[in-house]
């Protein structure tokens, strides 16, 4: 399976200036190539190369490999745009958003990532140095740092391209690694059901609750601070805003990694598979009041699902995605379905048999039962080889619309 290992570059000021000039030149060239592709309606790699290769190489002083990667990057961007338009991720055909996306050429930001292959980039992992091509010549002694485990993965499994990325003045290389997968457990003894939510990020069918209240409080505080700084709009406020960029996203990403690691380790230890809900399109279906929308849209369930999926593939654990419809209204003991049984965000009381349980644990048990049935019918593991495109609506998860959102509001 493919994984991206991130290493941080530690260039000198002169090296950083050369890297910055390289990214700027490559992305300006990519924007020009994109304009040609749009005007000529040529978005295939080899055909577009015939139209743009020579001028892009000469005008922006690009090397042969860099010019080819610029053209390929442009074609890949148009392929992604086409897929998103087809999937409805950019609105319905004819809508304003759809027309804005499809009616003009793609523009690349100055700091957009640039792919490098082994002709443009060589690694000396033992010395923690790289030799990298730039428009100012080849930089042969650029230092980098990485975690010991990442470095070991890099040495053993690096294959293919690496992306040069600049974030907030810091430089990174994202190296593609082909990591071997463990043999898939095709005969799990049971499934570990996972109910995903906003108040409780993940609840397992074993009864373990991984609460998200602390993360939600931090998000509310960060959102309020951003609003105050944006209103103030002084140089000092802008500096503070820039410093806090992506801090919330990094924190949420770290929490999701820890949850995914714990869930997969527990499933592997007990020889079980993992059952997840297919929540694709949930944001498009849910209707909430304005104060609750930011909370819903900051809910990173898709990222957590991806992390669980790729860690499960690496560990050989089967993953099954089930229809989430009515999992929060169905009694895990008797199967009775009733909206009134969901008394609150945290409490489930069956109106038929009187069974009482934590609402999220009850939902996770229903998810586990559906995964068992799917597996019995011959379903296969749905852990994707690559991160999937965001899909349009699957089943409906009713419990998110009101109780979860209210309990995750700033009043908590």
Helices and strands as residue ranges (DSSP letters): E 2-10, H 13-40, H 45-59, H 64-87, H 96-102, E 114-116, E 121-124, E 129-134, E 137-145, H 148-157, E 158-167, E 170-178, E 191-196, E 200-204, E 209-211, H 213-232, H 235-243, H 247-269, E 273-277, H 282-285, H 290-297, H 301-315, E 319-322, G 339-341, E 347-349, E 356-358, H 359-376, G 398-400, H 403-407
